[in-house]
């Protein structure tokens, strides 16, 4: 059963890959280095998996011959980009080290940790940090609260920018022309509450620019609301925002106001800290 679920997850990943790459790499090139593409395909599959992936599954998913795949896996394992567990492979320690270098050249993570810890101590709700990457947001840090909340936004995962509060806060930092260049006229729905018309989203983004805060209720996950604010652009060009996600059942008008004020203040303080870096 686990193998079937893993194959289905990989199949969904491959089905979505072309769409994701159009958003992430809008400039088309006539040539792509085949070896790098093969490595990227394998790593992307391992990143999406929740358990070690067998070579047979990787071969089927990527279309590589067994001989080519085994040579590639051996080379990646030597460099500890991947690790072998039982009869499959998973992401290795070296990739974790390389990925963490993303934070090393500015003060973003330190500022986020400081401010998110204070927010959690005051409001007892989770805080998330994300960057805009094409048509998607990528979650790059999270500060959990003691009480549980069901999220779909683990660190390293992506969501469509048009349907989550973080994405809306980030899109609102662009002008309408830039948003229209990124997003199609019809937008994919994640729930029955998702905004699916770009024209409606543009109206919402204008309200976010005026208010300085983005909200969404059950557009990504049923029963969950989210409040987000744009932090700014780091000295290295990262366009970032912060948010807090809360079950709708824990919200009333008074609590929502406190969270909105808290998220906006947190974003402002992180932004000012980046400006002083």
C-alpha positions as CSV (number, residue, x, y, z in Angstrom):
1,X,0.0,0.0,0.0
2,X,2.8,2.4,0.9
3,X,4.5,1.7,-2.5
4,X,1.3,2.5,-4.3
5,X,0.9,5.8,-2.4
6,X,4.5,6.7,-3.1
7,X,4.1,6.0,-6.9
8,X,0.9,8.1,-6.9
9,X,2.7,11.0,-5.1
10,X,5.5,10.8,-7.6
11,X,3.1,10.7,-10.5
12,X,1.3,13.9,-9.2
13,X,4.7,15.6,-8.8
14,X,5.7,14.8,-12.4
15,X,2.3,15.9,-13.7
16,X,2.8,19.3,-12.0
17,X,6.5,19.7,-12.8
18,X,6.0,21.5,-16.1
19,X,3.6,24.0,-14.6
20,X,5.9,24.7,-11.7
21,X,8.9,25.2,-13.9
22,X,7.1,27.6,-16.2
23,X,6.4,29.8,-13.1
24,X,9.9,29.4,-11.7
25,X,11.8,29.7,-14.9
26,X,9.8,32.0,-17.2
27,X,12.7,32.7,-19.6
28,X,13.0,29.8,-22.1
29,X,16.3,28.5,-23.2
30,X,17.1,26.3,-26.2
31,X,19.6,24.1,-24.3
32,X,19.6,22.3,-21.0
33,X,22.5,20.3,-19.6
34,X,21.1,16.7,-19.6
35,X,23.1,15.5,-16.6
36,X,21.9,18.4,-14.4
37,X,18.3,17.8,-15.5
38,X,18.5,14.1,-14.5
39,X,20.0,15.0,-11.1
40,X,17.3,17.6,-10.6
41,X,14.6,15.1,-11.5
42,X,15.9,12.5,-9.0
43,X,16.3,15.0,-6.2
44,X,12.9,16.5,-6.7
45,X,11.3,13.1,-6.5
46,X,13.2,12.3,-3.3
47,X,12.2,15.7,-1.8
48,X,8.6,14.9,-2.3
49,X,8.8,11.4,-0.8
50,X,8.0,10.6,2.8
51,X,10.0,7.3,2.7
52,X,13.0,5.9,0.8
53,X,12.4,5.6,-2.9
54,X,13.5,2.4,-4.7
55,X,15.6,2.6,-7.9
56,X,12.9,0.9,-9.9
57,X,10.4,3.7,-9.0
58,X,13.0,6.3,-9.9
59,X,13.7,4.7,-13.2
60,X,10.0,4.5,-14.0
61,X,9.4,8.1,-13.0
62,X,12.4,9.7,-14.8
63,X,12.6,7.4,-17.8
64,X,16.3,6.8,-17.2
65,X,17.9,3.5,-18.1
66,X,18.9,1.3,-15.1
67,X,22.6,1.7,-15.9
68,X,22.5,5.5,-16.2
69,X,20.4,5.7,-13.0
70,X,22.7,3.5,-10.9
71,X,25.8,5.5,-12.0
72,X,24.0,8.7,-11.0
73,X,22.8,7.4,-7.7
74,X,26.3,6.1,-6.9
75,X,27.8,9.5,-7.6
76,X,25.2,11.4,-5.6
77,X,25.6,9.0,-2.7
78,X,29.4,9.5,-2.6
79,X,28.9,13.2,-2.2
80,X,26.2,12.5,0.4
81,X,23.6,14.4,-1.6
82,X,21.5,11.3,-1.1
83,X,21.6,8.4,1.4
84,X,20.7,4.8,0.9
85,X,18.2,3.3,3.4
86,X,17.2,-0.3,3.1
87,X,16.3,-0.7,-0.6
88,X,15.7,2.9,-1.4
89,X,17.2,6.4,-1.3
90,X,16.4,9.7,0.5
91,X,17.8,13.2,0.6
92,X,21.3,13.3,2.3
93,X,23.1,15.5,4.8
94,X,25.1,17.5,2.3
95,X,22.0,18.8,0.6
96,X,20.8,19.9,4.0
97,X,24.0,21.8,4.6
98,X,24.0,23.4,1.1
99,X,20.3,24.4,1.5
100,X,20.9,26.2,4.8
101,X,23.5,28.4,3.1
102,X,20.4,30.2,1.7
103,X,20.2,32.1,5.0
104,X,23.9,32.6,5.6
105,X,24.4,35.9,3.7
106,X,21.8,38.1,5.4
107,X,20.2,38.5,8.8
108,X,16.7,37.3,7.7
109,X,16.6,34.1,9.8
110,X,18.0,35.7,12.9
111,X,15.4,38.5,12.7
112,X,12.6,36.0,12.0
113,X,13.6,33.7,14.9
114,X,13.6,36.6,17.3
115,X,10.3,38.1,16.3
116,X,8.4,34.9,15.7
117,X,9.4,33.6,19.2
118,X,8.0,36.8,20.7
119,X,4.8,36.4,18.7
120,X,4.3,32.8,19.7
121,X,4.9,33.6,23.4
122,X,2.2,36.3,23.2
123,X,-0.4,34.7,20.9
124,X,0.4,30.9,21.1
125,X,0.0,30.5,17.4
126,X,2.3,29.2,14.7
127,X,4.4,31.7,12.5
128,X,5.7,31.0,9.0
129,X,8.2,32.8,6.7
130,X,8.0,32.4,2.9
131,X,9.5,33.8,-0.3
132,X,7.9,34.3,-3.6
133,X,9.2,32.1,-6.4
134,X,7.4,32.7,-9.7
135,X,3.7,31.8,-9.2
136,X,4.4,30.0,-5.9
137,X,5.5,30.7,-2.3
138,X,8.2,28.5,-0.7
139,X,8.1,28.1,3.0
140,X,11.6,28.6,4.4
141,X,11.1,28.8,8.2
142,X,8.5,28.2,10.9
143,X,8.1,28.8,14.6
144,X,5.7,26.3,16.1
145,X,3.4,27.0,19.0
146,X,2.6,24.6,21.9
147,X,-0.9,24.0,20.8
148,X,-1.4,22.0,17.6
149,X,-2.6,23.3,14.2
150,X,-2.9,21.2,11.0
151,X,-0.8,22.8,8.3
152,X,0.1,21.9,4.7
153,X,3.1,24.2,4.8
154,X,6.1,22.4,6.1
155,X,9.5,24.1,5.5
156,X,10.6,23.5,1.9
157,X,7.1,23.0,0.5
158,X,5.3,25.2,-2.0
159,X,1.8,26.5,-2.4
160,X,0.2,28.5,-5.2
161,X,0.6,32.2,-4.4
162,X,-2.9,33.2,-5.4
163,X,-4.7,31.2,-2.7
164,X,-2.7,31.6,0.5
165,X,-2.3,34.7,2.6
166,X,1.5,34.7,2.4
167,X,1.3,34.5,-1.4
168,X,-1.3,37.4,-1.6
169,X,0.9,39.6,0.7
170,X,3.8,38.9,-1.7
171,X,1.9,39.4,-4.9
172,X,0.5,42.7,-3.5
173,X,4.1,43.9,-3.3
174,X,4.2,43.8,-7.1
175,X,2.2,46.0,-9.5
176,X,-0.8,44.7,-11.4
177,X,1.2,44.4,-14.6
178,X,3.7,42.1,-13.0
179,X,1.0,40.0,-11.4
180,X,-0.8,39.6,-14.8
181,X,2.5,38.5,-16.3
182,X,2.8,35.8,-13.7
183,X,-0.7,34.5,-13.4
184,X,-3.3,33.3,-15.9
185,X,-6.8,34.7,-16.1
186,X,-8.2,31.5,-14.5
187,X,-6.6,30.2,-11.3
188,X,-6.6,26.7,-9.9
189,X,-8.8,26.0,-6.9
190,X,-7.6,24.2,-3.8
191,X,-10.9,24.4,-2.0
192,X,-14.4,25.7,-2.8
193,X,-13.3,29.0,-1.2
194,X,-10.3,29.7,-3.5
195,X,-10.3,32.8,-5.6
196,X,-10.2,31.5,-9.2
197,X,-10.5,34.7,-11.3
198,X,-7.4,36.8,-11.7
199,X,-9.6,39.9,-11.9
200,X,-11.0,39.2,-8.5
201,X,-7.5,38.6,-7.1
202,X,-6.3,41.9,-8.5
203,X,-9.1,43.7,-6.6
204,X,-8.2,41.8,-3.4
205,X,-4.5,42.7,-3.9
206,X,-5.4,46.4,-4.1
207,X,-7.2,46.2,-0.8
208,X,-4.2,44.4,0.7
209,X,-1.9,47.3,-0.5
210,X,-4.1,49.8,1.3
211,X,-4.6,47.7,4.5
212,X,-1.0,46.4,4.6
213,X,-2.3,42.9,5.5
214,X,-3.5,39.8,3.6
215,X,-6.0,37.3,4.9
216,X,-7.5,34.1,3.7
217,X,-10.1,31.8,5.1
218,X,-10.3,28.1,4.0
219,X,-8.8,28.8,0.6
220,X,-6.1,26.3,1.1
221,X,-7.4,24.0,3.8
222,X,-10.9,23.7,5.2
223,X,-11.2,25.0,8.7
224,X,-8.0,27.1,8.6
225,X,-7.5,30.9,8.4
226,X,-4.3,32.8,7.8
227,X,-3.1,36.4,8.2
228,X,0.1,37.6,6.5
229,X,2.1,40.8,5.9
230,X,4.9,41.7,3.5
231,X,8.2,42.1,5.2
232,X,10.2,43.5,2.3
233,X,13.1,42.6,0.0
234,X,16.3,41.5,1.6
235,X,19.7,43.0,0.5
236,X,20.1,39.9,-1.6
237,X,16.8,40.3,-3.3
238,X,14.6,37.8,-1.5
239,X,11.0,39.0,-1.4
240,X,9.6,37.7,1.9
241,X,6.5,37.8,4.0
242,X,5.4,36.3,7.4
243,X,2.1,34.8,8.5
244,X,0.2,33.1,11.3
245,X,-2.3,30.3,10.6
246,X,-5.2,29.7,13.0
247,X,-8.1,27.2,13.0
248,X,-11.3,29.1,12.3
249,X,-12.8,27.5,15.5
250,X,-10.3,29.5,17.6
251,X,-11.2,32.8,16.1
252,X,-13.5,35.6,17.2
253,X,-13.5,39.3,16.3
254,X,-11.4,40.3,19.3
255,X,-8.7,37.5,18.7
256,X,-8.6,38.2,15.0
257,X,-7.8,41.9,15.7
258,X,-5.0,41.0,18.1
259,X,-3.5,38.5,15.6
260,X,-3.7,41.0,12.7
261,X,-2.0,43.7,14.8
262,X,0.6,41.2,15.9
263,X,1.4,39.9,12.4
264,X,1.7,43.5,11.0
265,X,4.0,44.6,13.8
266,X,6.2,41.5,13.4
267,X,6.6,42.0,9.7
268,X,7.5,45.7,10.3
269,X,10.1,44.9,12.9
270,X,11.7,42.1,10.7
271,X,11.8,44.5,7.8
272,X,13.5,47.3,9.8
273,X,16.0,44.7,11.1
274,X,16.8,43.8,7.5
275,X,17.2,47.4,6.5
276,X,19.8,47.8,9.2
277,X,21.8,44.7,8.2
